[in-house]
Amino acid sequence: MRLLCRSLPNGAGIHLLLLLLLSPLYMLAQSQEISGTVKDSTGRPMAGISVSIKGKNLVTVSKSDGKFNIPAQTGDVLVFSGIYLEDQEVLIGSKTNLDVTMRTSALTMGDVVVVGYGKSSRKNLTSAITTVKPEDLNRGAISDVGQLLQGKVPGLNITANGDPTKTAAVILRGASTLNSSQSPFYVIDNIPGADISAIAPDDIVSIDVLKDAAATAIYGNRAANGVIMITTKRGRKGPGQVTYSGYVGLEKVSNSLDVMDAGQLSGFLSGNGSSFSPNDDKGANTDWQKEIQRDNAFSHNHNLSFSGGSDHGSYSASINYFKKEGILLGSDLTRIIARLALEQYALNDKVKFSLNVSNSNTNANATPNRNVVLLQSVRYLPVSPVYNANGSYFENLTGTGYFNPLALINHAADNTKYNTLIGNFATQVKLPFGLTYDLSLSYQNNTSLHGEFYDSYYGKNYNTATFYNNPDPPLVHSILNFGSNGSALRNTYQNTNKILETFFTWNRKINDHSINAVLGYSWQENVVGDGFQSSTTNFPVDNVSYNNLALSNPYAIGSYRVNFGDPNIYYKTRLISDFARLNYNYKEKYLLQASVRRDGGSVFGSNDQWGYFPAVGVAWRMMEEDFMKNQNIFSDLKLRASYGVTGNSTGFSAYTAQLISGSLGTFYSNGAQVGAYGPTQAENLNLQWEKTKTANIGLDFTALHGLLSGTIEVYDKKTTGMIYTYDVDPILLPIGGIVANGGSMSNKGIELGLSATPVRTSNFTWTTSVNLAHNKNEITSLTNPLFPGGDSIRYTQPEGGGQTGSTLQIRKSGRPLGQFFTLDYAGKNATGVSQYYNASKGLTVSPAIGADYVYAGSPQPKLLVGWTNTLKYKNFDLNVFFRGVFGNKIFNATRADLFRPADAQRTNILADAAGESPADINAYKYSTRFIESGTYVRLDNATIGYNIDKLGNYVKRIRIYASVNNAFVITNYSGIDPEINQGGMSPGVDANNFYPKTRTFLFGVNVAL
Amino acid sequence: MKKLLNYIGLSGAIVLGMTACHKIDVPVTTQLIPEIFPQNSSQFVQAAGPAYMALRGGYSLEYHFMQSLSTDEGILPARGGNWYDNRNYIDLHFHSWTKDHPFSNSAWVYLSKAIGASNQALSILGKAMPDGNDKVMALAELKMVRAVSYFMFMDLFGNVPLDTVYGDYTARDKTPRTEVFKFIEAEVKGALPGLSNVVSTATYGRATKYTAFALLAKMYLNAEYYTGTPRYNDCVAYCDSVISSGKYSLEPIGTYLQMFYPTNGPSTKEFIFSIPYDPAAGTALNLNGYMYHARYDVPRSETGKFNLPFTPSAPRSTLPEYYANFNDANDVRNKQWLTGLQFMNDGTTPVTVTTTKKGYDQFYTGSDGNAPYTYQVELTPNIVLRQSVPLFDLGNDEIAWNIGYRNIKFYPDATSTSRNQNNDVPMFRYSDIILMKAEAILRGGNATLSQTPLSLVNSLRAVRTTSPALGSVNLDFIYAERCREFAWECWHRNDMIRFGKYEGAWGFKTNNETYRRIFPIPTVATTLNPALTPNPGY
């Protein structure tokens, strides 16, 4: 007997399940009867395993004692499959009685992994790739691929808040750039750089996270932040199937800031001999946070898909409708995605054509002036009502920067419509000598149409010169002006990517030597920001919102200036690459992979447009060695090592390297304001990509007959030549900065993924998997020989009142990205005033910005943990997922700004500030007092499901489930939620910009017809 | 098989064809690149614009704070923690600033940017413009923008790096003040022949020959302090160059105040070089100037009186020591102040505020603190740190906000829709030429053109006050007259140093360290230019 282990493509399980369900329809052919027993890796018999013959419509199922019978002929291949199990194939020889051992696919040692320009079996990988199956993705009312993966992949740090219109921040193995572009590179169905908003979560078949350079270097200068490969559903040979999945979700705010209510605040003031202004105190007790929120936010999602195929072609199509209300009034998102995937074979099946088209249309309403609304909702005095007696909004505009938050929402609108179209036409030709030729042509088109409107109420009440926006850090606030009689802003932009990729693959096995070689070429042209913006003001009515700019009369407002938007928004880039990869293994025991990509990018300086990105990986499957034959602990064991170089070529304007002049404003010349035009960007002919070198050592194992499997990765990732805007003395360069290479960053870490099946009986199984990741981020250098001004830059200025110039973070070599740098709080002095250590370690109540600052903790987490448990009992399954973040600090600037006992008669304060004395005029100062631990553990999701395998003659399978997201969080963090954005330049800063986190209850059904 | 071979051939051809395609350059078609801009005369004007925008940048903000709040002219105390701003303003009053002082940093950046923008425009126009008179004049005017910027740079920081070449990133240490002085002197004299002698709308806001004369006169008047070498006769000579040109005259008493109104501009008789502000001026890259005086100076209770589009917060006032110079009831310049009981523009309707007893006086201890209270606004001259002495805090009630006499010389702009005002701000005014000449003669220069210090001062007083002409004049009187004439015009620190009064005591300040006549090389500068060494004393 010869036992072949082979893995089937993803989704085959469902396909086989279908065959199983359809088995009564098939006639049994005449041949010898093969019988035997199916056992699990511990030797116990397994029931319900489907047994089929490859290429024939013949299926049976193992009985409760594991026994099966099936008629087959010599030379047939029997396929044994079951959910969560690796498929086993057995070639029928002379033997008619077979014992087959099934292995769990818990850690997918046997799966096919999507790598760039091809696929690989997991066991032959030399690189660090984590695969996530759809059943392991996060459940919930999620439209964003980032959130689907949260907590599921060791090393992937994902932070999200409750805003339906925003995507999560995704960082792999620590930030490796100071650039805006930290997010991994997404490849969807082999289309590099595709837009993930075009994909409905229900259409995903697998997500492969490429982590080390051996895996990612094939994507060259776009791969430094890791690569995430997404594969969507394809049709399969066999009868058509239709599936529907849908859910309704209900969200409630999970936590609010504990500011004082009217009674508490009045008590606090009278206790301190102070009182409200009669202009504010109208005897109300308003919970302003509640006023700007919905009581319940509903969401629902419907996905209908159908697929099928013949011997020479297949199809798969789906339509998805998603609607989600944000918990903040005014915010919601509606998205419709339609997708079609066709495959057709021709020329005696030597040529395969495939066409994939996906269109995603999104309509997103954002809460207007969201961050200002959030800020006002905690500052506004509870003793003021929302409305005056006459129904108009209550306002007291004598206060500085003090606005009715509900009026802010309801007198404005902020809408964006997005459309993403992705089309791909691919041809695959099977050539002689094991050669395959692939040609892929892709087109992606993103359009956006944005509208904002601030009605006459804004112009009348809020042009107070104290209406600052409240941008997410590290941006610094600026004053907003809302024109007169309504102001509107509209813009529409289109981005297009055209991609041609073509490659030869040579796959050959010569005796014990297996070779897979890829040689290819890629050409891509992107046009970004093709469109325009306009703004106007002075409308006769408010009703038309931003929809009819022609009704406005801006000319009557002499000082009004149309906002035409970012002058650098349009650009065109070209990326051209040649790449080659060689995979070699000897007896599947010694594995080698080497790849190189030569990338050219038009965005770089003319002296440095082309670069090479090599990578090499080796692996040793110890399992295949003789000395492992006699042990029975491990059923697979592999040691891997890899090293490679990747780059980063995104996150900055395409014309960054060139001398560009732009409109700088106007100046007086000969009696008129004349446009001033000058360099907005300095020339840097030597600008090149950032280089990230990653060394990775990994160990994969499966032990205890498949009951325990795991992966350990250790990596060392070094970025050099970081692209960074170096501050330049304006006397040398008046724009004050140049984009140049220089500086380096280091990320070192260890990741562990473990999967186990502690209990498996015929009715009950418990599988559990845990992943842990530790990363240490450090900026190792911030210098460029010409531009020394990169180091020790203080930044992140939340600009709370009286804190002008105070910063929270510092960019400094030897420190992690986001290092907190602030005043060192030293308790209160004898008169109750907060005091601080000054630079000479003395005490002061009037500390100096900068000079008296100390390093005060890092926002980078020390440990990320995800823990999934799946329990199955008969038709029930229960999934419980915990997620934890440990060892990071949060700068709670929100809390600091609500610690103003001296201002409590004008703006609300936290209930926690009740013990503060109004005499403490320093109470609010950003200092170590407001740095808190960001450690938390969240019961991120619990889902209970019930599965019915067959219902009548028409329904193949039904699953109903109920799910709760964010059931609870255990933390000492005093803000709304410790899940503060870890992405960008200002990680870990809670600055009055936190979109409330919600708890979601979800009820869903999946039906297969 | 043949078919298959055809396929191989075809696909091979495709691959080869594509592989040959490695053209990576994408031409820039949507931006101003040096090949297409600037190319003609109107573009040359546009390309000079960034230098003028940069000069406008911080003149009425950072530069004004540095020159005014470090003297007895202006003070900006905290009010209930507001405007404390980490000692930004207090340090100027106490002469206790460090190299981290925010305004020292931003003033340094303002002037560096103005110089850098001039260097940049000189480089661009030097390459792009065809040779000829237009080029000579354009470059001469830009050199003057650079020269006045360097003058301010030198006045504040003393020793500053001489960077004159755009695109050269070499770090340079600062140059001693005497060398900077010589550099400016040579630059101005070099530019003089190319500058226009036309004084009109066409040259308003740009440097003319008379701007060069005025700058040289100012340099020579201060030369003894700047370089140790008195140059009073040179000062007189360049004042005479302005006086004898006949292009300027003193505004009569009836239009003195209007000279600084939002409507001011080229028709003003006294402005030799001014910085034109316009609230509608476009802005980008923080190069726009802020002319924000009403925001700092007009009490919030008078928003209605001045018909402002916003509520000013008005923390800034003068000190009694400075206001004491306004001791002539007949002087029109008294009207640049808001003092005492406040009335609406009709002169009779009181400006009133309705608040509570507690809101009026935060230290009110009666049980009826919430009782409404209406009062007429009365501005009081003395700065009283009612809430906190160490934090320089007056408190945050009506009394506190009414503390201090306010300057409204740059009269609030009711037509603006933002805080920015339309008032142009003069750097060199004809009355300055008159007083500089008088002072230079008193300090040892020779009288010329039959003008004596007394005749010069009386010629000015004749259009400022209805009081009788003076019989004699001395340096102290010149000082007091300069206080009256140039309040809020960025000259008081310069005057106090020249008159030896900068180390005096006023307000709450007692510091008398002479090294504080120049500000420290700020942290922002040393961070970006490690070659810079600290100024003496810091």
Contacts between the chains, C-beta under 8 A, distances in Angstrom:
chain1	res1	chain2	res2	distance
A	273	B	365	7.2
A	273	B	369	7.8
A	274	B	358	7.0
A	274	B	362	7.9
A	274	B	369	8.0
A	275	B	356	7.2
A	275	B	358	5.6
A	275	B	369	5.3
A	275	B	370	5.0
A	276	B	370	7.7
A	277	B	355	7.1
A	277	B	356	6.5
A	277	B	359	5.8
A	278	B	356	6.2
A	278	B	370	6.6
A	278	B	372	6.5
A	281	B	370	8.0
A	347	B	3	7.1
A	347	B	7	7.8
A	350	B	4	7.0
A	350	B	7	7.8
A	351	B	7	7.6
A	397	B	311	7.5
A	398	B	300	7.8
A	398	B	311	7.0
A	400	B	82	7.7
A	400	B	311	7.9
A	400	B	313	6.6
A	429	B	7	5.7
A	429	B	11	6.1
A	431	B	4	7.2
A	431	B	7	7.1
A	431	B	8	5.7
A	431	B	11	7.8
A	432	B	4	6.8
A	432	B	8	7.9
A	437	B	11	4.6
A	437	B	15	7.8
A	439	B	11	7.2
A	439	B	14	6.7
A	463	B	309	6.3
A	463	B	310	6.9
A	463	B	417	6.8
A	463	B	418	7.7
A	464	B	310	5.4
A	464	B	311	6.0
A	465	B	295	7.0
A	465	B	309	7.7
A	465	B	310	3.5
A	465	B	311	7.3
A	465	B	312	7.9
A	465	B	418	6.5
A	465	B	419	4.5
A	466	B	310	7.6
A	466	B	311	7.5
A	466	B	313	7.9
A	479	B	418	7.8
A	481	B	417	7.1
A	481	B	418	6.0
A	484	B	417	7.2
A	500	B	18	6.7
A	502	B	14	6.6
A	502	B	15	5.8
A	502	B	18	6.1
A	504	B	15	7.2
A	521	B	15	6.5
A	521	B	18	5.1
A	521	B	19	5.1
A	523	B	18	6.5
A	523	B	21	6.5
A	525	B	26	7.9
A	557	B	417	7.0
A	558	B	280	6.7
A	558	B	415	7.8
A	559	B	279	5.7
A	559	B	280	4.3
A	559	B	416	6.5
A	559	B	417	4.7
A	559	B	418	7.1
A	560	B	417	7.6
A	561	B	280	6.8
A	561	B	282	6.1
A	567	B	31	8.0
A	568	B	31	7.5
A	570	B	30	4.8
A	571	B	30	7.5
A	572	B	26	4.9
A	573	B	26	6.4
A	574	B	23	7.9
A	574	B	24	5.8
A	574	B	25	7.9
A	574	B	26	5.1
A	576	B	21	7.3
A	576	B	22	5.3
A	576	B	23	7.8
A	576	B	24	5.5
A	578	B	19	6.8
A	600	B	22	6.5
A	600	B	24	4.2
A	601	B	24	7.1
A	602	B	24	5.3
A	602	B	25	6.0
A	602	B	26	4.3
A	606	B	25	7.7
A	609	B	24	5.4
A	609	B	25	7.9
A	610	B	24	7.4
A	654	B	26	7.3
A	655	B	28	5.7
A	655	B	31	6.1
A	658	B	28	6.4
A	658	B	31	7.8
A	658	B	33	6.5
A	659	B	33	6.7
A	659	B	34	5.8
A	660	B	28	7.6
A	660	B	31	4.7
A	660	B	32	6.5
A	660	B	33	6.4
A	661	B	31	7.6
A	661	B	32	3.9
A	661	B	33	7.6
A	661	B	34	7.9
A	661	B	37	5.7
A	661	B	47	7.7
A	662	B	31	7.4
A	662	B	32	6.4
A	662	B	284	7.3
A	663	B	282	7.2
A	663	B	284	6.5
A	664	B	49	6.9
A	664	B	50	5.2
A	664	B	53	6.0
A	664	B	282	7.9
A	664	B	284	4.8
A	664	B	285	5.8
A	664	B	287	5.4
A	665	B	49	7.9
A	665	B	53	5.7
A	665	B	281	6.0
A	665	B	282	3.7
A	665	B	283	4.4
A	665	B	284	5.1
A	665	B	287	6.1
A	665	B	288	5.5
A	666	B	49	7.5
A	666	B	53	8.0
A	666	B	278	7.6
A	666	B	280	7.9
A	666	B	281	4.9
A	666	B	282	4.1
A	667	B	49	4.6
A	667	B	52	4.4
A	667	B	53	5.1
A	667	B	56	7.0
A	667	B	205	7.6
A	667	B	276	7.7
A	667	B	281	6.8
A	668	B	52	7.4
A	668	B	204	7.1
A	668	B	205	4.5
A	668	B	276	3.7
A	668	B	278	6.7
A	668	B	281	7.8
A	669	B	45	5.8
A	669	B	49	7.3
A	669	B	52	7.7
A	669	B	205	7.2
A	669	B	206	7.8
A	670	B	201	6.3
A	670	B	202	5.1
A	670	B	204	8.0
A	671	B	201	4.6
A	671	B	202	7.8
A	671	B	204	7.6
A	671	B	266	7.3
A	673	B	278	5.9
A	673	B	280	6.7
A	673	B	281	5.8
A	673	B	282	7.3
A	674	B	45	6.3
A	674	B	46	6.4
A	674	B	49	6.4
A	675	B	46	5.5
A	675	B	49	6.8
A	675	B	282	7.2
A	676	B	46	6.2
A	676	B	48	8.0
A	676	B	49	2.5
A	676	B	50	5.1
A	676	B	52	7.1
A	676	B	53	5.1
A	676	B	282	7.9
A	676	B	287	7.8
A	677	B	32	6.2
A	677	B	37	6.6
A	677	B	38	7.4
A	677	B	43	7.5
A	677	B	46	4.6
A	677	B	47	6.0
A	677	B	49	6.6
A	677	B	50	7.5
A	678	B	47	6.4
A	678	B	49	6.9
A	678	B	50	3.5
A	678	B	117	7.1
A	678	B	120	6.5
A	678	B	121	6.9
A	678	B	124	7.4
A	679	B	50	7.9
A	679	B	120	6.4
A	679	B	124	7.8
A	680	B	284	7.6
A	680	B	285	6.6
A	727	B	527	7.6
A	727	B	528	5.8
A	728	B	169	7.0
A	728	B	528	6.6
A	729	B	112	6.2
A	729	B	116	7.7
A	729	B	163	7.7
A	729	B	171	7.9
A	729	B	525	7.1
A	729	B	528	4.1
A	729	B	529	5.1
A	730	B	109	5.9
A	730	B	112	4.4
A	730	B	113	4.1
A	730	B	116	4.7
A	731	B	112	3.9
A	731	B	113	7.6
A	731	B	115	5.1
A	731	B	116	4.6
A	731	B	119	7.6
A	731	B	161	6.8
A	731	B	163	4.6
A	732	B	116	6.2
A	732	B	163	6.0
A	732	B	166	7.8
A	732	B	168	7.0
A	732	B	169	5.6
A	733	B	116	6.3
A	733	B	120	7.8
A	733	B	169	7.7
A	734	B	50	6.8
A	734	B	54	6.1
A	734	B	113	4.9
A	734	B	116	3.7
A	734	B	117	4.1
A	734	B	119	7.9
A	734	B	120	5.6
A	734	B	287	7.9
A	735	B	285	6.0
A	736	B	109	7.8
A	736	B	113	7.2
A	786	B	169	4.7
A	787	B	169	7.0
A	788	B	171	7.2
A	788	B	527	7.7
A	788	B	528	7.0
A	788	B	529	7.5
A	788	B	530	5.3
A	789	B	527	5.4
A	789	B	528	3.8
A	789	B	529	7.9
A	791	B	527	7.9
A	792	B	527	6.5
A	793	B	527	7.8
A	801	B	81	7.6
A	801	B	82	6.6
A	802	B	81	4.7
A	802	B	82	6.0
A	802	B	83	7.8
A	802	B	84	5.5
A	802	B	85	6.7
A	803	B	86	7.5
A	804	B	85	4.3
A	804	B	86	6.8
A	804	B	88	6.9
A	804	B	102	7.6
A	805	B	85	6.7
A	805	B	86	5.4
A	805	B	88	6.8
A	805	B	102	4.9
A	806	B	86	6.5
A	845	B	390	6.1
A	845	B	391	7.2
A	846	B	87	6.0
A	846	B	390	6.1
A	846	B	391	6.3
A	847	B	86	7.9
A	848	B	86	7.0
A	848	B	87	6.8
A	848	B	98	6.6
A	848	B	100	5.9
A	849	B	86	4.7
A	849	B	100	6.5
A	849	B	102	7.2
A	850	B	100	4.6
A	850	B	523	6.8
A	851	B	98	6.3
A	851	B	100	4.9
A	900	B	81	8.0
A	902	B	80	6.2
A	902	B	81	6.0
A	902	B	396	7.8
A	903	B	80	7.3
A	903	B	81	7.4
A	921	B	80	7.5
A	921	B	81	4.8
A	921	B	84	7.9
A	921	B	387	7.7
A	921	B	388	6.5
A	921	B	391	6.1
A	921	B	393	7.1
A	924	B	81	8.0
